[in-house]
Amino acid sequence: MMAKLADWFLNGRGGDAWWDYNGTISEQRAAENPVVGAIAKFHPTPGRILEVGCAGGALLEVLAKRFGSECVGIEPSQQAIRHAQTVRPAISIRCGVAGEMPWLDDASMDVVIYGGCLLWVDRSDLMAVVAATDRILSNQGLLCILDMMPPEPRAVHYVSPGRRKDYHYWLMDYAQLWLANPAYSELDRQIYRIGSSNPSSLVVLRKDEDAAYAPFPYLYDPPKKEKVA
Ligand SMILES: C[S@@+](CC[C@H](N)C(=O)[O-])C[C@H]1O[C@@H](n2cnc3c(N)ncnc32)[C@H](O)[C@@H]1O
């Protein structure tokens, strides 16, 4: 059986290895993250923001300052969390991976961000992540998905120090998982290329439960039962 990537990120070296190699650049690029502009445009007064796979919380800090929101994160790397606790103690980050998030109340988040995170989610957990996100996202809330966007779904062999041979990550258009539900609509899609790698994208979805279904006036008039003599 294929080893779970979530276990490697949480209990192996996965999260910390990512942080060792990319933590500095993740911190430096936070202010330029296109999510900031997307929130300003589509939901400028978010009360609560969650980023799943938030690394050291740099983007959450930018968002807290810009929008005055309460910002919380989920991240498997203990090193990244320790860094956040030192540098930005006001940002609360829970150690964990994308999943059911039972400690977060229903409809408690106005914005949920997956920034380069869904590609790491084990395929067997993917639909649970979709359901949990839907549970915690408020009506009229925004879902922001940043990821690589290949022309078709791809499983990529992941090469990193200490990894086991059978790890992959998965590239696809993740927004489609939510767009199958008529409560979600796509507000924006920006595709950009960094260097020669796969094109990356930011897709912004809005959840609108009130507009999901057109009313349809169908009255069921059950046939009268004939009395049997
Ligand atoms: C590509 S990085 C992006 C970090 C940050 N969002 C940013 O934009 O700089 C992905 C992050 O997701 C974390 N991660 C990996 N697997 C995860 C999972 N299953 N659930 C939540 N986070 C995960 C990694 O430890 C890493 O910090």
The ligand as an SDF file (V2000), in Angstrom:
LIG
                    3D

 27 29  0  0  0  0  0  0  0  0999 V2000
    3.9060   24.9030   -1.1460 C   0  0  0  0  0  0  0  0  0  0  0  0
    3.8930   25.1950    0.5780 S   0  0  0  0  0  0  0  0  0  0  0  0
    3.0270   26.7150    0.6700 C   0  0  0  0  0  0  0  0  0  0  0  0
    3.1790   27.4420    1.9520 C   0  0  0  0  0  0  0  0  0  0  0  0
    2.4130   28.7450    2.0510 C   0  0  0  0  0  0  0  0  0  0  0  0
    0.9960   28.5220    1.8640 N   0  0  0  0  0  0  0  0  0  0  0  0
    2.9370   29.7360    1.0470 C   0  0  0  0  0  0  0  0  0  0  0  0
    2.1850   30.1220    0.1420 O   0  0  0  0  0  0  0  0  0  0  0  0
    4.0930   30.1000    1.1640 O   0  0  0  0  0  0  0  0  0  0  0  0
    2.7820   23.9990    1.1890 C   0  0  0  0  0  0  0  0  0  0  0  0
    2.6180   23.9880    2.6850 C   0  0  0  0  0  0  0  0  0  0  0  0
    1.6200   23.0260    2.9810 O   0  0  0  0  0  0  0  0  0  0  0  0
    2.0630   22.1840    4.0340 C   0  0  0  0  0  0  0  0  0  0  0  0
    1.3910   20.8890    3.8310 N   0  0  0  0  0  0  0  0  0  0  0  0
    1.8230   19.7800    3.2120 C   0  0  0  0  0  0  0  0  0  0  0  0
    0.8980   18.8160    3.2350 N   0  0  0  0  0  0  0  0  0  0  0  0
   -0.1710   19.3330    3.8700 C   0  0  0  0  0  0  0  0  0  0  0  0
   -1.4540   18.8290    4.2010 C   0  0  0  0  0  0  0  0  0  0  0  0
   -1.8320   17.6000    3.8670 N   0  0  0  0  0  0  0  0  0  0  0  0
   -2.2900   19.6280    4.8530 N   0  0  0  0  0  0  0  0  0  0  0  0
   -1.9330   20.8950    5.1960 C   0  0  0  0  0  0  0  0  0  0  0  0
   -0.7310   21.4350    4.8980 N   0  0  0  0  0  0  0  0  0  0  0  0
    0.1440   20.6640    4.2520 C   0  0  0  0  0  0  0  0  0  0  0  0
    3.5790   22.1580    3.8940 C   0  0  0  0  0  0  0  0  0  0  0  0
    4.2160   21.8180    5.1240 O   0  0  0  0  0  0  0  0  0  0  0  0
    3.8660   23.5860    3.4340 C   0  0  0  0  0  0  0  0  0  0  0  0
    4.0440   24.4670    4.5100 O   0  0  0  0  0  0  0  0  0  0  0  0
  1  2  1  0
  2  3  1  0
  2 10  1  0
  3  4  1  0
  4  5  1  0
  5  6  1  0
  5  7  1  0
  7  8  2  0
  7  9  1  0
 10 11  1  0
 11 12  1  0
 11 26  1  0
 12 13  1  0
 13 14  1  0
 13 24  1  0
 14 15  1  0
 14 23  1  0
 15 16  2  0
 16 17  1  0
 17 18  1  0
 17 23  2  0
 18 19  1  0
 18 20  2  0
 20 21  1  0
 21 22  2  0
 22 23  1  0
 24 25  1  0
 24 26  1  0
 26 27  1  0
M  CHG  2   2   1   9  -1
M  END
$$$$
